[in-house]
Amino acid sequence: MNNNSNGSTSNEISETEVLVRHVFPIEAEDYISAGEASGTIKNMLKQLGVDSKLVRRVAIACYEAELNLVIHSWGGQLTLLVTPHAIRVVTEDTGPGIPDVDMAMKEGYSTASERARELGFGAGMGLPNIQRNASQIEIQSKLGQGTTLKITFEF
């Protein structure tokens, strides 16, 4: 697994390989709709006949990534890409960025707002849960500009 904040990328997916692409806009602080994109992705993957264990891993990581957009960003999008060899979920947001990626990867570390915590979110398990379920993750973040998270599931 790769957590990378310096802007380099690896394991790129060619556009010609993409069988399914779906983009979900995610609004900041939209706690009512939080989880809808990951639920839709779970159902799409089931309909495609993806192995149920892989569907579960993807759904968990998608949910965590989606909630990170809701809780920490100023809005963004979550994109699902399915190829013959991998599933990739990419989140891109505008927002404050992640000041310390290594710290954000530690279980229990959170910068969630008081409101998010009152609603039961922001326990600091998002990125660690994503890493635990993915084959690879890449994080690119620039303070004051935003964050891109690429989550890859190989099969």
N, C-alpha and C positions, 0 to 999 in steps of 0.2 A: 504494500500500500504506500502511496505517495502523498504526503501533504506538502504542498509546494506553494509558497507565497511570492516567489521571485519572478513570476510571469512566464516561465518556460512551460512547455506542454509536451506531453508524450502520448503515444497510443491514440493518435488522431483517427477519426472515422471519416472515410471518404463519402462524399455525397452520393456516389453511385451505389454504395452498400446499403443505404438507408431504405428500409422497407416500410417503416411507419415513423411519421414525425407528427407530433401534436404539441402545440404551444398553449400553455395555460397562463393567463395574466393573474398575478397575485397582488392584492392590495395590502398596503401596510395597515396594521392594526385591525384587519377584518377577521376578528375572531369567530364570527358567526359562520363564515364560509371556510374557515380553516379546516383542512382535511378533505375538501371536496376533490381537489385535483388528484391527490394520492389515491382516493377511493375510485375515481374514474380510471386511473392508470391500472390499479389492481384488477378491475373488471375487464379492461381492454386486454391485459396480458392473459387472463384466464380464457377469454374468447379466442385468443391466438393459440391456445394450447400450450402455453409455457408451463414448465414443471411447477407444481404448487409450492415446493420449498423455495424456489427462486422467486416466485411471485410474492411470497411472504417477505423475503429479504428486501426486494425492491420496494414493496409497499411501506415497510418500516422506514427505510432510508428516505423515500419520497415524502412521507409524512413529516419526518424530522426536518428535511430541507425546506418543505413548504412552510412549516411553522417558523423556521429561522427567518424566512422572508417576511412573514406577518409580524413577528416580534421585533426584529432587529433592523429591517430595511425601511426605505422610504417608498417601497414598491418595486416590483420587478416581474420576472416571468420564470416559469418552470417549463422546460422542454423535454419531452420524451423522444428518444431515438431508439429504434429497434433495427438491428442488422442481423444477418444470419449467424453471427458469432458473439454478439454482445448486446446488452441493453445499456443505454447511457441516459442519465438524467442530468440536465444542466440547469442550474439556477443562475440567473444574472439579475443583479439589482443595482439600483441607485441607493446610496445610503452612506452611512458614516464609515464603512469599511471595518475591518477587524484590526485593532491596534496590535495585537500579539497573537498570531495564529497558533504558536506552540501552546500558549496558555489556554486558548479557546478549545484546544483538543483535549484538555484535561477534564476528566469526569468531575462534575459538580461546579465547575467555573462558569459563571453566567454574568452577563451584563444586561439581563432582561429588566424591563421597567417594573415598577411596583404594581402597575395595573396588570401586566402579564402574569406576575407572580400571584396576585389576588385571584386570577382566573384559573390558576393551577398549571400555568406554563412557566418556562424559564428555569428549569431545574439544572441546567448545565449538562444535559446528556445528549443533546442534538448531534453535534459533530462526532463525539465518541460512538454513538449508536450507528451513525452513518458509516463510519470507518469499520466498525465491527461487522456490518452486513455486506459491504461492498468488496469487490475484487481490488479496486483502486479508487482513490479520491485525489483530486487536485484542487487546491484552493489558490486563487489569485485575488488579492485584495489590495486596494489603494485607499488610504485614508482620505475621507472627504469625497470619494468618487463612487465606491461600491465594491462589490465582491462577485466573483464568478466561481461557482463550485461545479466541478465535473465529477460525477459519480458513475463508475463503470462496473458492470456485472458481466463477467465473461462466462460463457458456457460452451 
